[in-house]
């Protein structure tokens, strides 16, 4: 009775299950699920979980109620209410004793608005990137983007209020994050309103859209930093080893003129690559995405704190304990870091010890440290105030480079290979479908688009393609149901799954369901072409 009195006053959903069945829910739990407590007591704890996430929740829930859970006890997933509404929830759980036996006790918060804002923000950035004409006509779409960004800012404001009870560093981080978000927001809001003016020249329109796109990219990088540090702390980032040309990465991050990663290089700074452009490709076995992210963050850090002089990046090969390591370095002649801060600089939210500090969210070097640890490497720093800094990252090289070196395929080779190949794309999101179509437009591939699995099965009955690109989260007939139907009728048809979800166990589950390959959103054109070619060979 005391437990019920305490939980009934809580605005948070508090629920308990035992032997896979709900045994208690407070009023908030009934409201979030749409079921009465009487109805819930007749249901399994996983009955209203979205089908795509049900296997994961069943596994984690059973471990929790048995007292054997070692996995993180906080995660996000969608549910389907009694009324058929899909909601995203954040769950935190633990094991308790109920009537002398273990039971799972969970608290649940509705985070649907935040998840929808994240997805809509991604869609709006794609729309802005494709826009090259009729800018005035698209003002309504830009207004929708503004509403999404405003909602995102409101959510971060709420997060700041909730975090005021946390430690001093987190409070300082959120205060600075508000500044970091308002800067690109100011440009997006201002230039979007200017696009609504009449009689703009084409040059003005191009300038305004470029400013909106650049600021959107800046805002997305901030959000990605927050997501990355959360994944590192939750230990859910995975390493995918493959042959990587480290010369290609170093050339890209030191390209001051084209600057593909948006580093804020100052005009009076010389950016140098310690590797000659005439050097042949040099491949090591590592995770390309994580290595690029590490070096990008170090270059971005150097660019922010170097107003004149030189920034240089390179590497050397060393051998320790019969093993080969690649030691990358990023050196600058910037402000440097005071000795008392050098042991703390890789901690989350730390920005101190740098003279003339003006920007940054305090996560970049913490992300670098987490990613280096993930790759089994180490990082060191040599710095002095007024003389600059040198960051060194040592990464092990397994040396397992396949014959041919994993070199990127020639685009001409793709075009010849794909000529008159037929690919069906099952994708309910029109923006994603359009993006795939544009990525494959010049390859010779013949594309046919459907919006759900049922339409795809009907199309397959008329004519079989060379391959299928299948979205997992679709209406009417989702990706898992569709691949099961395909494998029953067409066991040898190549199928590539694609999804915006990024749960750690999802890839293995999709491949186990019968898909040949897997690609995740946001799509990379080179990865898409490689994957299609792989399933067709």
Secondary structure, 3 states (H helix, E strand, C coil): CHHHHHHHCCCCEEEEEECCEEEEECHHHHHHHCCCHHHHCCCECCCCECHHHHHHHHHHHHHHHHCCCCCCCEEEEEEECCCCCEEEEEEEEEEEEECCEEEEEEEEEECHHHHHHHHHHHHHHHHHHHCCCCCHHHHHHHHHHHHHHHHHHHHHHHHHHHHHHCCHHHHHHHHHHHHHHHHHHHHHHHHHHHCCCCCCCHHHHHHHHHHHHHHHHHHHHHHHHHHHHHHHHHCCCCCCCEEEEHHHHHHHHCCCCCCCCCCCCCCCEEEEECCCCCCCCCEEEECHHHHHHHHHHHHHHHHHCCCCEEEEEEEEEEEECCEEEEEEEEEECCCCECHHHHCCCCCCCCCCCECCCCCCCCCHHHHHHHHHHHCCCEEEEEEECCCEEEEEEEEECCCCCCCCCCCCCCHHHHHHHHCCCEEEEECCCHHHHHHHHHHCCCCCCEEEEECCHHHHHHHHHHCCCCEEEEECCCCCCCHHHHHHHHHHHCCCCCEEEEECCCCCCHHHHHHHHCCCEEEECCCCHHHHHHHHHHHHC
